[in-house]
């Protein structure tokens, strides 16, 4: 039963407690055909859980890297006001097909000034292109089907940043820009994955958490695990190479500055 004294959301005590577990298994359903073009879509049902925990109906949810619109689909399903920015028109047009006019889609660069309203929750999975640019078996499968393996060739696309350090710094700059728009006690959720690159495990999520926590209070993480993904024999017979089947959902809060 909903507790009227609950200032954050409309969940029952049981639902609240379940969400605070620091890991969970979520196996996304197969994508619909219209959603398959995008190389790294994330599942609406997962985003819905975060939206329902960190907001109440009618509040504003924002995704600066909208892709094909998963965040706005979840916002619409939960009665929130969704706003999303997508650099690539072809993905934004797919997003428009998936939501009604209660959700607002902006085609443009997230780093530009878009005169956004006050935001209750920012939730996004940034386009970390270094992982997509690897010549993996999974990427080959997508390529063979004629599906995108990269977001774009656009220089403005964050997924095309050349180095890890530059990517982390640029992403941090975006959240610094967004901070004045996030309401006091509002939240930011960033979904990222560590990955292998040329034999070295790159701690992307950890590096982003370290930088973003300089401007937002780091509240913790929820580890999204998938146990239905294909296991590939990377490194078989010569070296340990992980099949990375988990993501870090990093949770931050805007608090009053001392």
C-alpha positions in Angstrom: 0.0 0.0 0.0 1.2 3.5 -0.9 2.5 5.5 2.1 1.3 9.1 1.9 4.4 10.2 3.8 6.6 8.9 1.0 8.2 12.0 -0.5 10.1 10.2 -3.3 7.6 7.9 -5.1 4.4 6.0 -4.8 5.8 2.5 -4.1 4.7 0.3 -1.3 7.3 -0.6 1.4 7.7 -4.0 -0.1 8.4 -2.6 -3.6 10.8 0.0 -2.1 12.8 -2.7 -0.3 13.1 -4.9 -3.4 14.5 -2.0 -5.5 17.3 -1.3 -3.0 18.9 -4.7 -3.6 22.2 -3.9 -5.3 22.0 -6.5 -8.1 19.2 -7.8 -10.2 18.7 -10.1 -13.2 16.8 -8.7 -16.2 16.8 -10.5 -19.5 15.3 -8.1 -22.1 12.6 -9.5 -24.5 13.4 -9.8 -28.2 13.4 -6.4 -29.9 10.6 -5.5 -32.3 11.8 -5.1 -35.9 11.6 -1.2 -35.8 13.9 -1.2 -32.8 16.7 -3.5 -34.2 18.6 -0.8 -36.1 20.1 0.8 -33.0 23.2 -1.1 -31.8 22.7 -0.7 -28.0 19.0 -0.3 -27.1 18.1 -0.7 -23.5 14.9 -2.3 -22.2 11.8 -0.2 -21.3 10.8 -2.5 -18.4 14.1 -1.9 -16.7 13.9 1.8 -17.1 10.4 1.8 -15.8 11.5 0.4 -12.5 14.0 3.3 -12.0 11.4 5.9 -13.1 8.9 4.5 -10.6 11.4 4.6 -7.8 12.9 8.0 -8.3 9.8 10.0 -9.5 6.0 10.4 -9.0 3.4 10.6 -11.8 3.5 13.9 -13.6 7.2 14.6 -12.9 9.9 15.2 -15.6 12.2 12.4 -16.8 15.1 13.4 -19.2 17.4 11.3 -21.4 20.2 13.2 -23.2 21.0 10.2 -25.4 17.6 9.0 -26.4 18.3 6.5 -29.1 15.1 4.8 -30.2 13.1 6.1 -27.3 13.2 3.5 -24.5 13.2 6.1 -21.8 10.2 8.0 -23.2 8.3 4.7 -23.7 8.8 4.0 -20.0 7.9 7.5 -19.0 4.6 7.3 -21.0 3.7 4.0 -19.5 4.2 5.4 -16.0 2.5 8.7 -16.5 5.6 10.9 -16.4 6.6 13.8 -18.7 9.5 12.5 -20.8 12.0 14.6 -22.7 14.7 13.1 -24.8 17.5 14.4 -27.1 18.8 12.4 -30.0 21.6 13.5 -32.3 20.7 11.0 -35.1 17.5 11.8 -37.0 16.9 8.1 -38.0 16.8 7.0 -34.4 14.7 10.0 -33.3 12.1 9.2 -36.0 11.9 5.6 -34.6 11.3 7.1 -31.1 8.5 9.3 -32.4 6.7 6.2 -33.7 6.8 4.6 -30.3 5.3 7.4 -28.1 2.5 9.9 -28.2 2.5 13.7 -27.9 2.8 13.6 -24.1 6.5 12.9 -24.7 8.9 15.5 -26.2 11.7 14.5 -28.6 14.4 16.9 -29.6 16.6 16.2 -32.6 20.0 17.7 -31.8 23.2 17.7 -29.7 22.8 17.1 -26.0 25.6 19.6 -25.3 23.6 22.5 -26.9 21.3 24.7 -24.9 17.7 23.4 -25.3 16.0 25.5 -22.7 15.0 22.5 -20.6 12.5 22.7 -17.7 13.4 21.6 -14.2 14.2 17.8 -14.2 13.3 15.3 -11.5 15.2 12.4 -13.0 18.0 12.1 -15.6 18.4 8.5 -16.8 20.5 7.5 -19.7 22.9 5.0 -21.2 25.6 7.0 -23.0 27.0 6.0 -26.4 30.4 4.6 -25.4 31.6 3.9 -28.9 34.9 2.2 -28.1 33.0 -0.9 -27.1 30.9 -0.9 -30.3 33.9 -0.4 -32.5 35.5 -3.7 -31.4 35.5 -6.4 -34.1 33.6 -8.9 -31.9 31.6 -11.9 -32.9 28.4 -10.1 -31.8 29.3 -7.1 -34.0 29.9 -9.4 -36.9 26.4 -11.0 -36.5 24.8 -7.5 -36.6 26.8 -6.5 -39.6 25.8 -9.6 -41.4 22.2 -8.7 -40.9 22.7 -5.2 -42.2 22.2 -3.6 -38.8 24.2 -0.7 -37.3 27.3 -1.6 -35.4 28.1 2.1 -34.7 25.8 5.0 -33.9 27.1 7.2 -36.7 30.2 8.9 -38.3 29.2 12.2 -37.0 32.0 14.1 -35.2 29.5 15.5 -32.7 28.5 11.9 -31.7 30.0 11.1 -28.3 30.3 7.5 -29.4 33.1 8.6 -31.8 35.4 10.1 -29.2 38.8 8.5 -29.8 40.2 8.0 -26.2 38.7 6.7 -23.0 39.9 9.7 -21.0 38.4 12.2 -23.4 35.1 10.3 -23.4 34.9 10.2 -19.6 35.7 13.9 -19.4 33.2 15.0 -22.1 30.5 12.9 -20.4 31.2 14.5 -17.1 31.0 18.0 -18.7 27.5 17.2 -19.9 26.3 16.4 -16.4 28.0 19.6 -15.1 25.9 21.5 -17.8 22.8 19.7 -16.8 23.2 20.2 -13.0 21.4 23.6 -12.9 18.4 22.0 -14.6 18.1 19.1 -12.1 16.0 19.9 -9.2 17.3 19.9 -5.6 17.2 16.2 -4.4 16.6 15.1 -7.9 18.5 12.1 -9.3 20.8 11.1 -12.1 21.1 7.4 -13.2 23.9 6.5 -15.7 23.9 3.0 -17.1 27.4 1.9 -18.2 29.4 -1.2 -18.8 33.1 -1.9 -18.3 34.7 -3.6 -21.3 37.9 -5.2 -22.8 40.0 -3.3 -25.2 43.3 -4.7 -26.7 43.8 -7.0 -23.8 43.0 -4.5 -21.0 39.8 -4.3 -19.0 38.6 -0.7 -19.1 36.8 0.4 -15.9 34.5 2.9 -17.7 31.7 2.8 -15.1 34.1 3.3 -12.2 35.9 6.2 -13.9 32.6 8.0 -14.7 31.4 7.5 -11.2 34.6 9.1 -9.8 34.2 12.2 -11.9 30.5 12.7 -11.8 30.6 12.3 -8.0 32.5 15.6 -7.8 29.3 17.4 -8.7 26.6 15.1 -7.5 26.4 12.9 -4.5 27.1 9.3 -5.4 24.4 7.2 -3.8 25.4 3.8 -5.0 24.9 1.3 -7.8 22.6 -1.4 -9.0 24.2 -4.1 -11.1 22.1 -5.3 -13.9 22.9 -8.9 -14.8 21.9 -10.8 -17.9 22.1 -14.6 -17.9 20.6 -15.3 -21.3 23.3 -13.8 -23.5 25.5 -16.0 -25.7 28.8 -17.1 -24.2 31.7 -16.7 -26.7 35.0 -18.6 -26.3 37.1 -15.5 -26.0 40.7 -16.4 -24.9 40.0 -20.1 -24.9 43.1 -22.2 -24.1 45.4 -19.2 -23.6 44.0 -16.4 -21.4 41.1 -15.2 -19.3 38.8 -12.9 -21.3 35.5 -12.2 -19.6 32.1 -12.4 -21.2 30.8 -9.2 -19.8 27.1 -9.7 -19.1 26.4 -7.0 -16.5 26.0 -3.2 -16.5 26.4 -0.7 -13.7 23.4 1.5 -13.0 25.2 4.4 -11.2 22.9 6.5 -9.0 23.6 10.1 -8.1 21.6 12.8 -6.2 21.7 16.6 -6.4 22.1 17.9 -2.9 22.4 21.4 -1.4 25.9 22.7 -1.7 27.6 23.6 1.6 
